[in-house]
Amino acid sequence: MSHPEQWLSISEAAAYLRVHPATLRRWSDAREIPCMITPGGHRRFALSDLQRFAEQHRSTAPQSSALPSIWAKQALMRARQALPAPESAGWLAALDSTMRERHRAIGRRLMGLTLQYISTEDGAHLLDEARAIGHDYAKLSKLAGIPLQDALQAALYFRDRLLEASFELAETAPIQASDNIRLVKRINALLNVVQLAVAEVYASPTTAQA
């Protein structure tokens, strides 16, 4: 004797799959997972369909070792899409083209170092490089006459994009929550060192030539 189908609301189904309801709605719109629309216009998902979907995607879930490269692509895309126009951000408007390129080079160094750091279990030695990057960035900013508040605004902008990319992974890829938590902690640990290094340089009465 077959059991009656169990139907879940979108919030219940999203909780079952451990994704945001918006993600489930997007999958449903793309017909990746079927749903029924009630007379009132609400989506209902069959538990059997959810179980089948979860089983199919469990085998294609990225391994922990693949997360850094997936995250890096997401972070770079976010940073490029959300980059403000120079005239709308004081920390960019204060720089000429040469200074902007030097800042971009530092950003590329930091991005590469972040990818290295989240790809290792220890990586304590990489924190020294993070501190050096923070010092170089602060010296360059100070040389350009950028106040500490604007220098930190730029650093926080970079930090926000990297963290947003890690949060989005939980919605766009079937990854373990523990892996994503580790990713966020590693990013925070590295960028804390960078921002403290920036503060150290601005607190110093003299600035070496960048």
NORCORPE-V670460 format. One record per backbone hydrogen bond with DSSP energy under -1.0 kcal/mol. CO is the residue of the C=O (numbers start at 1). NH is the residue of the N-H. Records with the same first field share a line. If there is no record, write none. Layout:
# NORCORPE-V670460
CO=NH ; NH
This chain:
# NORCORPE-V670460
6=47
8=45
9=13
10=14
11=15
12=16
13=17
14=19
20=24
21=25
22=26
23=27
24=28
25=29
26=30
27=32
28=31
36=44
38=41
42=38
44=36
45=8
46=50
47=51
48=52
49=53
50=54
51=55
52=56
53=57
54=58
63=66
66=70
67=71
68=72
69=73
70=74
71=75
72=76
73=77
74=78
75=79
76=80
77=81
78=82
85=88
86=89
89=92 ; 93
90=94
92=95
96=100
97=101
98=102
99=103
100=104
101=105
102=106
103=107
104=108
105=109
106=110
107=111
108=112
109=113
110=114
111=115
112=116
113=117
114=118
117=120
123=126
124=127
126=130
127=131
128=132
129=133
130=134
131=135
132=136
133=137
134=138
135=139
136=140
137=141
138=142
139=143
140=144
141=146
142=145
147=151
148=152
149=153
150=154
151=155
152=156
153=157
154=158
155=159
156=160
157=161
158=162
159=163
160=164
161=165
162=166
163=167
164=168
165=169
168=171 ; 172
169=173
173=175
176=180
177=181
178=182
179=183
180=184
181=185
182=186
183=187
184=188
185=189
186=190
187=191
188=192
189=193
190=194
191=195
192=196
193=197
194=198
195=199
196=200
197=201
198=202
199=203
